[in-house]
Amino acid sequence: MYAVIATGGRQYKVQEGDIIRVEKLGVEPGTSYKFEEVLVIGEGDSISVGTPFVQGAEVVASVIGDGKEKKVIIYKYKSKKGFHKKKGHRQPFTKVKIETVKA
């Protein structure tokens, strides 16, 4: 059984046992978290598509921990003006393991 969930402005296709990185949730490691915004649930050939969400469906995941992505460098300059600006950014994430997918 698989599901498509929405969190942090993105959509993820998940199955039981998957480990994914989502936008930072602000939840302590070791606790469970319910994703209730389930867009699609499918098993084999049968698919349930929500409008916008599937009623009564949820995906339960356990939080493994938090971290930061690799640094992205933002560099701006204007030619012939002597203007240079360098800035870095590391996006925070939460790593979760999908435990159950309930229809």
Jmol script that loads the backbone (N, CA, C; Angstrom):
load data "model"
ATOM      1  N   MET A   1       0.839  -1.175   0.000  1.00  0.00           N
ATOM      2  CA  MET A   1       0.000   0.000   0.000  1.00  0.00           C
ATOM      3  C   MET A   1       0.889   1.244   0.000  1.00  0.00           C
ATOM      4  N   TYR A   2       0.512   2.208  -0.806  1.00  0.00           N
ATOM      5  CA  TYR A   2       1.265   3.451  -0.859  1.00  0.00           C
ATOM      6  C   TYR A   2       0.321   4.630  -0.700  1.00  0.00           C
ATOM      7  N   ALA A   3       0.895   5.792  -0.401  1.00  0.00           N
ATOM      8  CA  ALA A   3       0.099   7.004  -0.247  1.00  0.00           C
ATOM      9  C   ALA A   3       0.916   8.182  -0.754  1.00  0.00           C
ATOM     10  N   VAL A   4       0.215   9.230  -1.156  1.00  0.00           N
ATOM     11  CA  VAL A   4       0.843  10.497  -1.505  1.00  0.00           C
ATOM     12  C   VAL A   4       0.396  11.490  -0.452  1.00  0.00           C
ATOM     13  N   ILE A   5       1.375  12.045   0.287  1.00  0.00           N
ATOM     14  CA  ILE A   5       1.068  12.988   1.359  1.00  0.00           C
ATOM     15  C   ILE A   5       1.577  14.368   0.980  1.00  0.00           C
ATOM     16  N   ALA A   6       0.981  15.383   1.588  1.00  0.00           N
ATOM     17  CA  ALA A   6       1.412  16.765   1.379  1.00  0.00           C
ATOM     18  C   ALA A   6       1.879  17.322   2.709  1.00  0.00           C
ATOM     19  N   THR A   7       3.092  17.853   2.737  1.00  0.00           N
ATOM     20  CA  THR A   7       3.628  18.504   3.926  1.00  0.00           C
ATOM     21  C   THR A   7       4.713  19.482   3.509  1.00  0.00           C
ATOM     22  N   GLY A   8       4.720  20.622   4.134  1.00  0.00           N
ATOM     23  CA  GLY A   8       5.745  21.620   3.848  1.00  0.00           C
ATOM     24  C   GLY A   8       5.706  22.148   2.426  1.00  0.00           C
ATOM     25  N   GLY A   9       4.538  22.138   1.794  1.00  0.00           N
ATOM     26  CA  GLY A   9       4.419  22.647   0.435  1.00  0.00           C
ATOM     27  C   GLY A   9       4.892  21.689  -0.640  1.00  0.00           C
ATOM     28  N   ARG A  10       5.189  20.456  -0.261  1.00  0.00           N
ATOM     29  CA  ARG A  10       5.642  19.442  -1.218  1.00  0.00           C
ATOM     30  C   ARG A  10       4.800  18.188  -1.080  1.00  0.00           C
ATOM     31  N   GLN A  11       4.889  17.321  -2.077  1.00  0.00           N
ATOM     32  CA  GLN A  11       4.168  16.060  -2.049  1.00  0.00           C
ATOM     33  C   GLN A  11       5.163  14.906  -2.099  1.00  0.00           C
ATOM     34  N   TYR A  12       4.895  13.852  -1.324  1.00  0.00           N
ATOM     35  CA  TYR A  12       5.783  12.701  -1.232  1.00  0.00           C
ATOM     36  C   TYR A  12       4.981  11.421  -1.426  1.00  0.00           C
ATOM     37  N   LYS A  13       5.499  10.513  -2.250  1.00  0.00           N
ATOM     38  CA  LYS A  13       4.907   9.181  -2.386  1.00  0.00           C
ATOM     39  C   LYS A  13       5.629   8.281  -1.394  1.00  0.00           C
ATOM     40  N   VAL A  14       4.879   7.689  -0.458  1.00  0.00           N
ATOM     41  CA  VAL A  14       5.483   6.914   0.622  1.00  0.00           C
ATOM     42  C   VAL A  14       4.847   5.536   0.726  1.00  0.00           C
ATOM     43  N   GLN A  15       5.629   4.603   1.273  1.00  0.00           N
ATOM     44  CA  GLN A  15       5.175   3.258   1.619  1.00  0.00           C
ATOM     45  C   GLN A  15       5.673   2.957   3.018  1.00  0.00           C
ATOM     46  N   GLU A  16       5.161   1.894   3.612  1.00  0.00           N
ATOM     47  CA  GLU A  16       5.616   1.511   4.943  1.00  0.00           C
ATOM     48  C   GLU A  16       7.094   1.144   4.890  1.00  0.00           C
ATOM     49  N   GLY A  17       7.861   1.669   5.847  1.00  0.00           N
ATOM     50  CA  GLY A  17       9.287   1.390   5.916  1.00  0.00           C
ATOM     51  C   GLY A  17      10.160   2.421   5.229  1.00  0.00           C
ATOM     52  N   ASP A  18       9.580   3.348   4.470  1.00  0.00           N
ATOM     53  CA  ASP A  18      10.370   4.384   3.796  1.00  0.00           C
ATOM     54  C   ASP A  18      10.910   5.378   4.807  1.00  0.00           C
ATOM     55  N   ILE A  19      12.107   5.884   4.523  1.00  0.00           N
ATOM     56  CA  ILE A  19      12.698   6.957   5.316  1.00  0.00           C
ATOM     57  C   ILE A  19      12.816   8.165   4.398  1.00  0.00           C
ATOM     58  N   ILE A  20      12.162   9.268   4.780  1.00  0.00           N
ATOM     59  CA  ILE A  20      12.146  10.462   3.940  1.00  0.00           C
ATOM     60  C   ILE A  20      12.563  11.685   4.759  1.00  0.00           C
ATOM     61  N   ARG A  21      12.983  12.720   4.043  1.00  0.00           N
ATOM     62  CA  ARG A  21      13.300  14.014   4.648  1.00  0.00           C
ATOM     63  C   ARG A  21      12.203  14.992   4.266  1.00  0.00           C
ATOM     64  N   VAL A  22      11.571  15.602   5.272  1.00  0.00           N
ATOM     65  CA  VAL A  22      10.520  16.590   5.033  1.00  0.00           C
ATOM     66  C   VAL A  22      10.950  17.918   5.663  1.00  0.00           C
ATOM     67  N   GLU A  23      10.201  18.969   5.370  1.00  0.00           N
ATOM     68  CA  GLU A  23      10.478  20.256   5.997  1.00  0.00           C
ATOM     69  C   GLU A  23      10.431  20.086   7.513  1.00  0.00           C
ATOM     70  N   LYS A  24      11.186  20.918   8.231  1.00  0.00           N
ATOM     71  CA  LYS A  24      11.299  20.766   9.675  1.00  0.00           C
ATOM     72  C   LYS A  24       9.931  20.823  10.340  1.00  0.00           C
ATOM     73  N   LEU A  25       9.650  19.803  11.177  1.00  0.00           N
ATOM     74  CA  LEU A  25       8.353  19.674  11.820  1.00  0.00           C
ATOM     75  C   LEU A  25       8.324  20.247  13.231  1.00  0.00           C
ATOM     76  N   GLY A  26       9.469  20.349  13.889  1.00  0.00           N
ATOM     77  CA  GLY A  26       9.500  20.850  15.258  1.00  0.00           C
ATOM     78  C   GLY A  26       9.001  19.832  16.269  1.00  0.00           C
ATOM     79  N   VAL A  27       9.256  18.542  16.010  1.00  0.00           N
ATOM     80  CA  VAL A  27       8.824  17.450  16.882  1.00  0.00           C
ATOM     81  C   VAL A  27      10.070  16.762  17.433  1.00  0.00           C
ATOM     82  N   GLU A  28       9.996  16.334  18.683  1.00  0.00           N
ATOM     83  CA  GLU A  28      11.131  15.670  19.315  1.00  0.00           C
ATOM     84  C   GLU A  28      11.428  14.325  18.639  1.00  0.00           C
ATOM     85  N   PRO A  29      12.715  13.961  18.502  1.00  0.00           N
ATOM     86  CA  PRO A  29      13.064  12.644  17.948  1.00  0.00           C
ATOM     87  C   PRO A  29      12.536  11.521  18.840  1.00  0.00           C
ATOM     88  N   GLY A  30      12.069  10.438  18.196  1.00  0.00           N
ATOM     89  CA  GLY A  30      11.540   9.295  18.920  1.00  0.00           C
ATOM     90  C   GLY A  30      10.031   9.308  19.067  1.00  0.00           C
ATOM     91  N   THR A  31       9.388  10.433  18.774  1.00  0.00           N
ATOM     92  CA  THR A  31       7.933  10.498  18.875  1.00  0.00           C
ATOM     93  C   THR A  31       7.296  10.165  17.532  1.00  0.00           C
ATOM     94  N   SER A  32       5.992   9.940  17.555  1.00  0.00           N
ATOM     95  CA  SER A  32       5.289   9.637  16.305  1.00  0.00           C
ATOM     96  C   SER A  32       4.582  10.898  15.815  1.00  0.00           C
ATOM     97  N   TYR A  33       4.362  10.960  14.498  1.00  0.00           N
ATOM     98  CA  TYR A  33       3.731  12.115  13.874  1.00  0.00           C
ATOM     99  C   TYR A  33       2.731  11.613  12.839  1.00  0.00           C
ATOM    100  N   LYS A  34       1.547  12.215  12.806  1.00  0.00           N
ATOM    101  CA  LYS A  34       0.509  11.805  11.854  1.00  0.00           C
ATOM    102  C   LYS A  34       0.439  12.821  10.716  1.00  0.00           C
ATOM    103  N   PHE A  35       0.549  12.322   9.503  1.00  0.00           N
ATOM    104  CA  PHE A  35       0.309  13.135   8.322  1.00  0.00           C
ATOM    105  C   PHE A  35      -1.149  12.899   7.925  1.00  0.00           C
ATOM    106  N   GLU A  36      -1.992  13.910   8.084  1.00  0.00           N
ATOM    107  CA  GLU A  36      -3.414  13.751   7.799  1.00  0.00           C
ATOM    108  C   GLU A  36      -3.795  14.282   6.426  1.00  0.00           C
ATOM    109  N   GLU A  37      -2.886  14.995   5.769  1.00  0.00           N
ATOM    110  CA  GLU A  37      -3.153  15.503   4.429  1.00  0.00           C
ATOM    111  C   GLU A  37      -2.733  14.455   3.408  1.00  0.00           C
ATOM    112  N   VAL A  38      -3.559  13.420   3.259  1.00  0.00           N
ATOM    113  CA  VAL A  38      -3.295  12.321   2.335  1.00  0.00           C
ATOM    114  C   VAL A  38      -4.059  12.604   1.047  1.00  0.00           C
ATOM    115  N   LEU A  39      -3.340  12.746  -0.060  1.00  0.00           N
ATOM    116  CA  LEU A  39      -3.958  13.093  -1.341  1.00  0.00           C
ATOM    117  C   LEU A  39      -4.425  11.865  -2.107  1.00  0.00           C
ATOM    118  N   VAL A  40      -3.633  10.783  -2.058  1.00  0.00           N
ATOM    119  CA  VAL A  40      -3.935   9.564  -2.814  1.00  0.00           C
ATOM    120  C   VAL A  40      -3.552   8.366  -1.959  1.00  0.00           C
ATOM    121  N   ILE A  41      -4.382   7.326  -2.007  1.00  0.00           N
ATOM    122  CA  ILE A  41      -4.027   6.033  -1.388  1.00  0.00           C
ATOM    123  C   ILE A  41      -4.257   4.969  -2.441  1.00  0.00           C
ATOM    124  N   GLY A  42      -3.283   4.072  -2.574  1.00  0.00           N
ATOM    125  CA  GLY A  42      -3.419   3.024  -3.567  1.00  0.00           C
ATOM    126  C   GLY A  42      -2.832   1.719  -3.095  1.00  0.00           C
ATOM    127  N   GLU A  43      -3.434   0.625  -3.597  1.00  0.00           N
ATOM    128  CA  GLU A  43      -2.904  -0.709  -3.339  1.00  0.00           C
ATOM    129  C   GLU A  43      -3.193  -1.544  -4.578  1.00  0.00           C
ATOM    130  N   GLY A  44      -2.129  -1.946  -5.272  1.00  0.00           N
ATOM    131  CA  GLY A  44      -2.318  -2.691  -6.510  1.00  0.00           C
ATOM    132  C   GLY A  44      -2.955  -1.814  -7.574  1.00  0.00           C
ATOM    133  N   ASP A  45      -4.097  -2.262  -8.093  1.00  0.00           N
ATOM    134  CA  ASP A  45      -4.799  -1.502  -9.126  1.00  0.00           C
ATOM    135  C   ASP A  45      -5.846  -0.549  -8.575  1.00  0.00           C
ATOM    136  N   SER A  46      -6.207  -0.688  -7.303  1.00  0.00           N
ATOM    137  CA  SER A  46      -7.231   0.190  -6.730  1.00  0.00           C
ATOM    138  C   SER A  46      -6.585   1.464  -6.183  1.00  0.00           C
ATOM    139  N   ILE A  47      -7.141   2.607  -6.590  1.00  0.00           N
ATOM    140  CA  ILE A  47      -6.605   3.902  -6.180  1.00  0.00           C
ATOM    141  C   ILE A  47      -7.752   4.763  -5.672  1.00  0.00           C
ATOM    142  N   SER A  48      -7.528   5.429  -4.533  1.00  0.00           N
ATOM    143  CA  SER A  48      -8.491   6.384  -3.999  1.00  0.00           C
ATOM    144  C   SER A  48      -7.876   7.769  -4.069  1.00  0.00           C
ATOM    145  N   VAL A  49      -8.526   8.663  -4.794  1.00  0.00           N
ATOM    146  CA  VAL A  49      -8.037  10.033  -4.947  1.00  0.00           C
ATOM    147  C   VAL A  49      -8.960  10.947  -4.164  1.00  0.00           C
ATOM    148  N   GLY A  50      -8.386  11.794  -3.323  1.00  0.00           N
ATOM    149  CA  GLY A  50      -9.181  12.692  -2.503  1.00  0.00           C
ATOM    150  C   GLY A  50      -9.532  13.980  -3.217  1.00  0.00           C
ATOM    151  N   THR A  51     -10.514  14.687  -2.633  1.00  0.00           N
ATOM    152  CA  THR A  51     -10.914  15.986  -3.169  1.00  0.00           C
ATOM    153  C   THR A  51     -10.957  17.006  -2.051  1.00  0.00           C
ATOM    154  N   PRO A  52      -9.960  17.638  -1.571  1.00  0.00           N
ATOM    155  CA  PRO A  52      -8.563  17.447  -1.939  1.00  0.00           C
ATOM    156  C   PRO A  52      -7.877  16.322  -1.165  1.00  0.00           C
ATOM    157  N   PHE A  53      -8.455  15.900  -0.007  1.00  0.00           N
ATOM    158  CA  PHE A  53      -7.823  14.859   0.800  1.00  0.00           C
ATOM    159  C   PHE A  53      -8.736  13.649   0.905  1.00  0.00           C
ATOM    160  N   VAL A  54      -8.141  12.464   1.114  1.00  0.00           N
ATOM    161  CA  VAL A  54      -8.901  11.234   1.291  1.00  0.00           C
ATOM    162  C   VAL A  54      -9.456  11.225   2.717  1.00  0.00           C
ATOM    163  N   GLN A  55     -10.780  11.060   2.844  1.00  0.00           N
ATOM    164  CA  GLN A  55     -11.433  11.082   4.158  1.00  0.00           C
ATOM    165  C   GLN A  55     -11.007   9.878   4.999  1.00  0.00           C
ATOM    166  N   GLY A  56     -10.593  10.140   6.249  1.00  0.00           N
ATOM    167  CA  GLY A  56     -10.249   9.075   7.183  1.00  0.00           C
ATOM    168  C   GLY A  56      -8.885   8.450   6.976  1.00  0.00           C
ATOM    169  N   ALA A  57      -8.141   8.904   5.995  1.00  0.00           N
ATOM    170  CA  ALA A  57      -6.821   8.321   5.730  1.00  0.00           C
ATOM    171  C   ALA A  57      -5.761   9.081   6.518  1.00  0.00           C
ATOM    172  N   GLU A  58      -4.760   8.353   6.976  1.00  0.00           N
ATOM    173  CA  GLU A  58      -3.636   8.984   7.661  1.00  0.00           C
ATOM    174  C   GLU A  58      -2.393   8.120   7.508  1.00  0.00           C
ATOM    175  N   VAL A  59      -1.270   8.788   7.591  1.00  0.00           N
ATOM    176  CA  VAL A  59       0.028   8.118   7.526  1.00  0.00           C
ATOM    177  C   VAL A  59       0.744   8.426   8.836  1.00  0.00           C
ATOM    178  N   VAL A  60       1.138   7.391   9.558  1.00  0.00           N
ATOM    179  CA  VAL A  60       1.818   7.557  10.837  1.00  0.00           C
ATOM    180  C   VAL A  60       3.294   7.287  10.632  1.00  0.00           C
ATOM    181  N   ALA A  61       4.127   8.228  11.126  1.00  0.00           N
ATOM    182  CA  ALA A  61       5.576   8.110  10.975  1.00  0.00           C
ATOM    183  C   ALA A  61       6.245   8.361  12.318  1.00  0.00           C
ATOM    184  N   SER A  62       7.420   7.767  12.507  1.00  0.00           N
ATOM    185  CA  SER A  62       8.214   8.046  13.698  1.00  0.00           C
ATOM    186  C   SER A  62       9.356   8.974  13.313  1.00  0.00           C
ATOM    187  N   VAL A  63       9.617   9.942  14.164  1.00  0.00           N
ATOM    188  CA  VAL A  63      10.633  10.956  13.887  1.00  0.00           C
ATOM    189  C   VAL A  63      11.998  10.400  14.277  1.00  0.00           C
ATOM    190  N   ILE A  64      12.921  10.404  13.316  1.00  0.00           N
ATOM    191  CA  ILE A  64      14.280   9.912  13.567  1.00  0.00           C
ATOM    192  C   ILE A  64      15.152  11.046  14.109  1.00  0.00           C
ATOM    193  N   GLY A  65      15.082  12.219  13.478  1.00  0.00           N
ATOM    194  CA  GLY A  65      15.878  13.349  13.953  1.00  0.00           C
ATOM    195  C   GLY A  65      15.819  14.522  13.002  1.00  0.00           C
ATOM    196  N   ASP A  66      16.494  15.591  13.401  1.00  0.00           N
ATOM    197  CA  ASP A  66      16.564  16.806  12.595  1.00  0.00           C
ATOM    198  C   ASP A  66      17.952  16.966  12.016  1.00  0.00           C
ATOM    199  N   GLY A  67      18.069  17.813  11.007  1.00  0.00           N
ATOM    200  CA  GLY A  67      19.365  18.095  10.412  1.00  0.00           C
ATOM    201  C   GLY A  67      19.272  19.278   9.472  1.00  0.00           C
ATOM    202  N   LYS A  68      20.361  19.531   8.767  1.00  0.00           N
ATOM    203  CA  LYS A  68      20.407  20.599   7.777  1.00  0.00           C
ATOM    204  C   LYS A  68      20.959  20.050   6.471  1.00  0.00           C
ATOM    205  N   GLU A  69      20.421  20.555   5.364  1.00  0.00           N
ATOM    206  CA  GLU A  69      20.886  20.159   4.041  1.00  0.00           C
ATOM    207  C   GLU A  69      22.265  20.750   3.774  1.00  0.00           C
ATOM    208  N   LYS A  70      22.841  20.397   2.613  1.00  0.00           N
ATOM    209  CA  LYS A  70      24.108  20.990   2.203  1.00  0.00           C
ATOM    210  C   LYS A  70      23.942  22.482   1.977  1.00  0.00           C
ATOM    211  N   LYS A  71      25.006  23.226   2.133  1.00  0.00           N
ATOM    212  CA  LYS A  71      24.948  24.672   1.987  1.00  0.00           C
ATOM    213  C   LYS A  71      24.757  25.068   0.523  1.00  0.00           C
ATOM    214  N   VAL A  72      23.853  26.007   0.317  1.00  0.00           N
ATOM    215  CA  VAL A  72      23.618  26.583  -0.997  1.00  0.00           C
ATOM    216  C   VAL A  72      24.172  27.999  -0.965  1.00  0.00           C
ATOM    217  N   ILE A  73      25.019  28.327  -1.935  1.00  0.00           N
ATOM    218  CA  ILE A  73      25.635  29.649  -1.994  1.00  0.00           C
ATOM    219  C   ILE A  73      24.816  30.547  -2.910  1.00  0.00           C
ATOM    220  N   ILE A  74      24.461  31.727  -2.394  1.00  0.00           N
ATOM    221  CA  ILE A  74      23.777  32.741  -3.185  1.00  0.00           C
ATOM    222  C   ILE A  74      24.799  33.845  -3.438  1.00  0.00           C
ATOM    223  N   TYR A  75      25.115  34.094  -4.703  1.00  0.00           N
ATOM    224  CA  TYR A  75      26.128  35.086  -5.039  1.00  0.00           C
ATOM    225  C   TYR A  75      25.533  36.095  -6.009  1.00  0.00           C
ATOM    226  N   LYS A  76      25.592  37.366  -5.635  1.00  0.00           N
ATOM    227  CA  LYS A  76      25.080  38.432  -6.489  1.00  0.00           C
ATOM    228  C   LYS A  76      26.228  39.379  -6.813  1.00  0.00           C
ATOM    229  N   TYR A  77      26.231  39.887  -8.036  1.00  0.00           N
ATOM    230  CA  TYR A  77      27.200  40.909  -8.384  1.00  0.00           C
ATOM    231  C   TYR A  77      26.665  41.724  -9.549  1.00  0.00           C
ATOM    232  N   LYS A  78      27.186  42.932  -9.651  1.00  0.00           N
ATOM    233  CA  LYS A  78      26.850  43.797 -10.774  1.00  0.00           C
ATOM    234  C   LYS A  78      28.144  44.140 -11.479  1.00  0.00           C
ATOM    235  N   SER A  79      28.159  43.867 -12.764  1.00  0.00           N
ATOM    236  CA  SER A  79      29.396  44.073 -13.506  1.00  0.00           C
ATOM    237  C   SER A  79      29.766  45.557 -13.566  1.00  0.00           C
ATOM    238  N   LYS A  80      31.036  45.810 -13.475  1.00  0.00           N
ATOM    239  CA  LYS A  80      31.638  47.142 -13.591  1.00  0.00           C
ATOM    240  C   LYS A  80      31.222  48.106 -12.482  1.00  0.00           C
ATOM    241  N   LYS A  81      30.616  47.616 -11.423  1.00  0.00           N
ATOM    242  CA  LYS A  81      30.176  48.483 -10.331  1.00  0.00           C
ATOM    243  C   LYS A  81      30.884  48.176  -9.013  1.00  0.00           C
ATOM    244  N   GLY A  82      31.595  47.060  -8.929  1.00  0.00           N
ATOM    245  CA  GLY A  82      32.275  46.692  -7.695  1.00  0.00           C
ATOM    246  C   GLY A  82      31.334  46.139  -6.632  1.00  0.00           C
ATOM    247  N   PHE A  83      30.138  45.722  -7.028  1.00  0.00           N
ATOM    248  CA  PHE A  83      29.151  45.197  -6.087  1.00  0.00           C
ATOM    249  C   PHE A  83      29.221  43.672  -6.084  1.00  0.00           C
ATOM    250  N   HIS A  84      29.534  43.103  -4.934  1.00  0.00           N
ATOM    251  CA  HIS A  84      29.568  41.652  -4.739  1.00  0.00           C
ATOM    252  C   HIS A  84      28.908  41.336  -3.412  1.00  0.00           C
ATOM    253  N   LYS A  85      28.037  40.354  -3.406  1.00  0.00           N
ATOM    254  CA  LYS A  85      27.372  39.939  -2.177  1.00  0.00           C
ATOM    255  C   LYS A  85      27.309  38.417  -2.168  1.00  0.00           C
ATOM    256  N   LYS A  86      27.823  37.797  -1.099  1.00  0.00           N
ATOM    257  CA  LYS A  86      27.839  36.346  -0.978  1.00  0.00           C
ATOM    258  C   LYS A  86      27.085  35.957   0.286  1.00  0.00           C
ATOM    259  N   LYS A  87      26.177  34.998   0.129  1.00  0.00           N
ATOM    260  CA  LYS A  87      25.368  34.567   1.254  1.00  0.00           C
ATOM    261  C   LYS A  87      25.162  33.062   1.137  1.00  0.00           C
ATOM    262  N   GLY A  88      25.124  32.368   2.266  1.00  0.00           N
ATOM    263  CA  GLY A  88      24.888  30.929   2.272  1.00  0.00           C
ATOM    264  C   GLY A  88      23.610  30.590   3.024  1.00  0.00           C
ATOM    265  N   HIS A  89      23.032  29.425   2.698  1.00  0.00           N
ATOM    266  CA  HIS A  89      21.801  28.991   3.357  1.00  0.00           C
ATOM    267  C   HIS A  89      21.804  27.470   3.488  1.00  0.00           C
ATOM    268  N   ARG A  90      21.414  26.984   4.658  1.00  0.00           N
ATOM    269  CA  ARG A  90      21.242  25.549   4.886  1.00  0.00           C
ATOM    270  C   ARG A  90      19.820  25.316   5.345  1.00  0.00           C
ATOM    271  N   GLN A  91      19.047  24.602   4.544  1.00  0.00           N
ATOM    272  CA  GLN A  91      17.632  24.364   4.835  1.00  0.00           C
ATOM    273  C   GLN A  91      17.491  23.278   5.891  1.00  0.00           C
ATOM    274  N   PRO A  92      16.749  23.540   6.985  1.00  0.00           N
ATOM    275  CA  PRO A  92      16.539  22.500   7.997  1.00  0.00           C
ATOM    276  C   PRO A  92      15.524  21.463   7.516  1.00  0.00           C
ATOM    277  N   PHE A  93      15.702  20.216   7.981  1.00  0.00           N
ATOM    278  CA  PHE A  93      14.778  19.140   7.630  1.00  0.00           C
ATOM    279  C   PHE A  93      14.575  18.233   8.827  1.00  0.00           C
ATOM    280  N   THR A  94      13.542  17.403   8.746  1.00  0.00           N
ATOM    281  CA  THR A  94      13.269  16.364   9.729  1.00  0.00           C
ATOM    282  C   THR A  94      13.230  15.031   8.993  1.00  0.00           C
ATOM    283  N   LYS A  95      13.974  14.060   9.499  1.00  0.00           N
ATOM    284  CA  LYS A  95      13.995  12.729   8.898  1.00  0.00           C
ATOM    285  C   LYS A  95      12.979  11.862   9.627  1.00  0.00           C
ATOM    286  N   VAL A  96      12.054  11.264   8.847  1.00  0.00           N
ATOM    287  CA  VAL A  96      11.006  10.427   9.436  1.00  0.00           C
ATOM    288  C   VAL A  96      10.981   9.066   8.764  1.00  0.00           C
ATOM    289  N   LYS A  97      10.525   8.056   9.525  1.00  0.00           N
ATOM    290  CA  LYS A  97      10.343   6.706   8.989  1.00  0.00           C
ATOM    291  C   LYS A  97       8.848   6.410   8.995  1.00  0.00           C
ATOM    292  N   ILE A  98       8.319   6.011   7.843  1.00  0.00           N
ATOM    293  CA  ILE A  98       6.897   5.723   7.695  1.00  0.00           C
ATOM    294  C   ILE A  98       6.596   4.386   8.362  1.00  0.00           C
ATOM    295  N   GLU A  99       5.690   4.403   9.344  1.00  0.00           N
ATOM    296  CA  GLU A  99       5.330   3.189  10.069  1.00  0.00           C
ATOM    297  C   GLU A  99       4.090   2.519   9.482  1.00  0.00           C
ATOM    298  N   THR A 100       2.990   3.269   9.375  1.00  0.00           N
ATOM    299  CA  THR A 100       1.754   2.685   8.865  1.00  0.00           C
ATOM    300  C   THR A 100       1.063   3.627   7.879  1.00  0.00           C
ATOM    301  N   VAL A 101       0.364   3.033   6.940  1.00  0.00           N
ATOM    302  CA  VAL A 101      -0.486   3.763   5.997  1.00  0.00           C
ATOM    303  C   VAL A 101      -1.888   3.220   6.178  1.00  0.00           C
ATOM    304  N   LYS A 102      -2.804   4.054   6.684  1.00  0.00           N
ATOM    305  CA  LYS A 102      -4.176   3.631   6.972  1.00  0.00           C
ATOM    306  C   LYS A 102      -5.133   4.277   5.977  1.00  0.00           C
ATOM    307  N   ALA A 103      -6.001   3.473   5.410  1.00  0.00           N
ATOM    308  CA  ALA A 103      -6.982   4.000   4.455  1.00  0.00           C
ATOM    309  C   ALA A 103      -8.235   4.459   5.167  1.00  0.00           C
TER     310      ALA A 103
END
end "model"
wireframe off; spacefill off
backbone 0.3
color backbone group
